[in-house]
């Protein structure tokens, strides 16, 4: 595996979920000031971006209708 973009969807989803859980655990224990917390936040954001891009690519006809 060379990059996050190459992860299969199931692995990407699992990594995003686990990262979210770790961030929540760190926040509950007061560790959100640790350097790794910022790195994990960035990783979580990147995983979400990749997931959304894949969804958009796989569902080109999906649009949100405004009221």
C-alpha positions as CSV (number, residue, x, y, z in Angstrom):
1,X,0.0,0.0,0.0
2,X,1.5,3.3,-1.0
3,X,-1.1,5.8,0.2
4,X,-4.4,6.4,1.9
5,X,-6.0,6.9,-1.6
6,X,-5.2,3.3,-2.4
7,X,-7.0,1.8,0.6
8,X,-10.0,-0.4,-0.2
9,X,-13.3,1.3,1.0
10,X,-13.8,-1.1,3.9
11,X,-10.3,-0.4,5.3
12,X,-10.7,3.3,4.8
13,X,-13.9,3.3,6.7
14,X,-12.4,1.2,9.5
15,X,-9.4,3.5,9.8
16,X,-11.6,6.5,9.9
17,X,-13.7,5.0,12.6
18,X,-10.8,3.9,14.7
19,X,-9.1,7.3,14.3
20,X,-12.3,9.0,15.5
21,X,-12.5,6.7,18.5
22,X,-8.9,7.4,19.5
23,X,-9.4,11.1,19.2
24,X,-12.5,10.9,21.4
25,X,-10.6,8.8,24.0
26,X,-7.7,11.3,24.0
27,X,-10.1,14.2,24.5
28,X,-11.9,12.4,27.4
29,X,-8.5,11.9,29.1
30,X,-7.3,15.4,28.6
31,X,-4.6,14.5,26.0
32,X,-5.9,16.8,23.2
33,X,-2.8,19.1,23.7
34,X,-0.4,16.3,22.7
35,X,1.3,16.7,19.3
36,X,-0.1,13.4,18.1
37,X,-3.6,14.6,18.6
38,X,-3.1,17.3,15.9
39,X,-1.6,14.7,13.7
40,X,-4.5,12.3,14.2
41,X,-7.0,15.2,13.6
42,X,-5.3,15.8,10.3
43,X,-5.4,12.1,9.4
44,X,-9.1,11.9,10.3
45,X,-9.8,14.9,8.1
46,X,-7.9,13.4,5.2
47,X,-9.7,10.1,5.5
48,X,-13.1,11.9,5.4
49,X,-12.0,13.9,2.4
50,X,-11.0,10.7,0.5
51,X,-14.3,9.0,1.5
52,X,-16.4,12.0,0.3
53,X,-14.4,12.2,-3.0
54,X,-15.0,8.5,-3.6
55,X,-18.7,8.9,-2.9
56,X,-19.0,11.9,-5.3
57,X,-17.1,9.9,-7.9
58,X,-19.2,6.8,-7.5
59,X,-22.5,8.8,-7.4
60,X,-22.2,11.5,-10.1
61,X,-26.0,11.9,-10.3
62,X,-26.3,12.6,-6.6
63,X,-27.2,16.2,-6.0
64,X,-28.7,18.0,-3.0
65,X,-31.9,19.9,-3.9
66,X,-32.2,23.2,-2.3
67,X,-35.6,24.2,-0.9
